[in-house]
Amino acid sequence: MTTRGHRPKAGAATLRLAHLLAARMRNSRDGHLPFAADATARALDVSRRTAMYAAQHLRELSTPSATPPCSAR
């Protein structure tokens, strides 16, 4: 979705965050996982602000309004 232009500012950090969260999700029993911005930023080797922007982009990509209509796919 990031490469198709649905969220132009979602880039490498967003993809790396998605992979990091997916890896953490494997250990989750109930589908919830902690998100510590500072620890996540260190794990991604980015600034705290970049980690928060990446999280925001992921949230926006996961909302129904961010999904393109079927005709656009």
Secondary structure, 3 states (H helix, E strand, C coil): CCCCCCCCCCCHHHHHHHHHHHHHHCCCCCCCCCCCHHHHHHHHCCCHHHHHHHHHHHHHHHCHHHCCCHHHC
